[in-house]
Amino acid sequence: MVVNQVVNSIFRSCSYILTHAGHSWLVDCGDVDQILPYIKGPLCGILLTHGHFDHIYGLNQLLNLCPDVPVYTNDYGLETLYDDKLNFSKFYGNTLQLQPVNNIRILHDGDVFELFDGVSVHAVFTPGHSPCCVTWVLDDMMFTGDSYIPGVKTVTNLPHCDKKQAACSEILIKQLAEHRTVYPGHAPESMEIL
């Protein structure tokens, strides 16, 4: 499997494109024009680490191009996709609400499903930074969003953050990361993290 990182223009958030055997999956959706060249074959799905606008602002554009692609999140993540206050876009002058779609897949903590032939992903809920945070765990890698960015303190001073949950989530992520490569939600030297 190949993992390509795109550092997006808003807050240096990261999108990741996973490709294997002529198929692709996307983790978070920022600058679509930068993401598209890395998608090989059909785009099978979009895994959201959380619903803050710097991680979802490209969704409407991408779903216009690929309207049947499923988007994976949890119940609270679904709310953030349709609420510009919950996803914070309203406060940054770039109001974002997902266009109504029928392809949102609601996950539960611990859900496992196949990405590619013989490659499964585990959804591990890691709230604290946001109630909708999901860490995606594969055999030798994990996508932590903003729940854990090595060397950066988890942001917990926004509405709906929970400092105690963030601390518990960080402990869990560090345990899971022991033999895995961590792909965080922002590139180094980020100026602001939502």
For each residue, the residues with C-beta under 8 A, 3 or more apart:
1: 18 19 20 116 119
2: 18 19 20
3: 16 17 18 141 183
4: 16 17 19 38
5: 14 15 16 183 187
6: 14 15 16 17 30 31 34 35 38
7: 12 13 14 187
8: 11 12 13 14 15 30 31 34 54 58
9: 30 31
10: 13 30 53 54 57 94
11: 8 54 186 190 191 192 193 194
12: 7 8 186 187 189 190 191
13: 7 8 10 28 30 54 55 185 186 190 194
14: 5 6 7 8 28 30 183 184 185 186 187
15: 5 6 8 26 27 28 29 30 31 34 35 58
16: 3 4 5 6 26 27 28 143 183
17: 3 4 6 24 25 26 27 35 38 39
18: 1 2 3 24 25 26 27 115
19: 1 2 4 22 23 24 38 39 40 41
20: 1 2 23 115 116 119
21: 116 117
22: 19 40 41
23: 19 20 40 41 42 44 116
24: 17 18 19 38 39 40 41 42 43 44
25: 17 18 43 44 45 46 47 115 116
26: 15 16 17 18 29 35 39 43 45 46 47 62
27: 15 16 17 18 46 47 48 49 136 143 183
28: 13 14 15 16 46 47 48 49 55 56 143 145 185
29: 15 26 32 35 46 48 55 56 57 58 59 62
30: 6 8 9 10 13 14 15 34 35 54 55 57 58
31: 6 8 9 15 34 35 58
32: 29 35 36 58 61 62 65
33: 36
34: 6 8 15 30 31 37
35: 6 15 17 26 29 30 31 32 38 39 58 62
36: 32 33 39 65
37: 34
38: 4 6 17 19 24 35
39: 17 19 24 26 35 36 43
40: 19 22 23 24
41: 19 22 23 24
42: 23 24
43: 24 25 26 39 46 66 69
44: 23 24 25 69 70 115
45: 25 26 69 70 71 72 105 115
46: 25 26 27 28 29 43 59 62 69 70 71 72
47: 25 26 27 28 72 121 134 136 143
48: 27 28 29 51 55 56 71 72 73 77 132 134
49: 27 28 55 133 134 135 136 143 144 145 146 147 185
50: 55 77 80 129 130 132 133 134 145 146 147 185
51: 48 55 56 73 76 77 79 80 81 86 87 130 132
52: 55 56 80 87 88 130 146 194
53: 10 56 57 84 87 88 89 92 94 96 194
54: 8 10 11 13 30 57 194
55: 13 28 29 30 48 49 50 51 52 145 146 185 194
56: 28 29 48 51 52 53 59 80 81 87 96 98
57: 10 29 30 53 54 89 94 96
58: 8 15 29 30 31 32 35 61 62
59: 29 46 56 62 63 71 81 98
60: 63 64 96 98 99
61: 32 58 64 65
62: 26 29 32 35 46 58 59 65 66 69
63: 59 60 66 67 69 71 98 99 101 103
64: 60 61 67 99
65: 32 36 61 62
66: 43 62 63 69
67: 63 64 101 103
68: 103
69: 43 44 45 46 62 63 66 103
70: 44 45 46 103 104 105
71: 45 46 48 59 63 81 101 103 104 105
72: 45 46 47 48 105 107 123 134
73: 48 51 77 78 81 104 105 106 107 132 134
74: 77 78 106 107 108 109 123 125 132 134
75: 78 79 106 132
76: 51 79 80 130 131 132
77: 48 50 51 73 74 80 81 132 134
78: 73 74 75 81 82 104 106
79: 51 75 76 82 83 86 132
80: 50 51 52 56 76 77 83 86 87 130 132
81: 51 56 59 71 73 77 78 87 97 98 104
82: 78 79 97 98
83: 79 80 86 87 97
84: 53 87 88 89 90 95 96 97
85: 88 90 91
86: 51 79 80 83 160
87: 51 52 53 56 80 81 83 84 96
88: 52 53 84 85 91 92 158 194
89: 53 57 84 92 94 95 96 97
90: 84 85 95
91: 85 88
92: 53 88 89
93:
94: 10 53 57 89
95: 84 89 90
96: 53 56 57 60 84 87 89
97: 81 82 83 84 89
98: 56 59 60 63 81 82 101
99: 60 63 64
100:
101: 63 67 71 98 104
102:
103: 63 67 68 69 70 71
104: 70 71 73 78 81 101
105: 45 70 71 72 73
106: 73 74 75 78
107: 72 73 74 111 123 134
108: 74 111 123
109: 74 123 124 125
110: 122 123 124
111: 107 108 122 123
112: 120 121 122 123
113: 120 121
114: 117 118 119 120 121
115: 18 20 25 44 45 119 120 121 138
116: 1 20 21 23 25 119
117: 21 114
118: 114
119: 1 20 114 115 116 138 139
120: 112 113 114 115 138
121: 47 112 113 114 115 136 137 138
122: 110 111 112 136 137 138
123: 72 74 107 108 109 110 111 112 134 135 136
124: 109 110 134 135 136 137 172 173 176
125: 74 109 133 134 135
126: 133 134 135 144 145 147 148 169 172 173
127: 130 131 132 133 147 162 165 166 169
128: 133 147 154 156 161 162 163 164 165 166 167 168 169 170
129: 50 133 145 146 147 154 155 156 158 161 166 169
130: 50 51 52 76 80 127 133 146 158 160 161
131: 76 127 160 162
132: 48 50 51 73 74 75 76 77 79 80 127
133: 49 50 125 126 127 128 129 130 145 146 147 169
134: 47 48 49 50 72 73 74 77 107 123 124 125 126 145
135: 49 123 124 125 126 142 143 144 145 147 148 169 173 176
136: 27 47 49 121 122 123 124 142 143
137: 121 122 124 141 142 176 180
138: 115 119 120 121 122 141 142 180
139: 119 180
140: 179 180 181
141: 3 137 138 180 181 182 183
142: 135 136 137 138 173 176 177 180 181 182 183
143: 16 27 28 47 49 135 136 183
144: 49 126 135 147 148 149 173 177 182 183 184 185
145: 28 49 50 55 126 129 133 134 135 184 185
146: 49 50 52 55 129 130 133 149 154 155 184 185 186 193 194
147: 49 50 126 127 128 129 133 135 144 154 166 169 170 173 185
148: 126 135 144 154 169 170 173 174 177 182 184
149: 144 146 152 154 184 185 186 190 193
150: 182 184
151: 188
152: 149 184 186 190 193
153:
154: 128 129 146 147 148 149 166 169 170
155: 129 146 158 161 193 194
156: 128 129 161 162 163 166
157: 161
158: 88 129 130 155 161 194
159:
160: 86 130 131
161: 128 129 130 155 156 157 158 166
162: 127 128 131 156 165 166
163: 128 156 166 167
164: 128 167 168
165: 127 128 162 168 169
166: 127 128 129 147 154 156 161 162 163 169 170
167: 128 163 164 170 171
168: 128 164 165 171 172
169: 126 127 128 129 133 135 147 148 154 165 166 172 173
170: 128 147 148 154 166 167 173 174
171: 167 168 174 175
172: 124 126 168 169 175 176
173: 124 126 135 142 144 147 148 169 170 176 177 182
174: 148 170 171 177 178
175: 171 172 178
176: 124 135 137 142 172 173 180
177: 142 144 148 173 174 180 182
178: 174 175
179: 140
180: 137 138 139 140 141 142 176 177
181: 140 141 142
182: 141 142 144 148 150 173 177
183: 3 5 14 16 27 141 142 143 144
184: 14 144 145 146 148 149 150 152
185: 13 14 28 49 50 55 144 145 146 147 149 193
186: 11 12 13 14 146 149 152 190 193
187: 5 7 12 14 190
188: 151
189: 12
190: 11 12 13 149 152 186 187 193
191: 11 12
192: 11
193: 11 146 149 152 155 185 186 190
194: 11 13 52 53 54 55 88 146 155 158
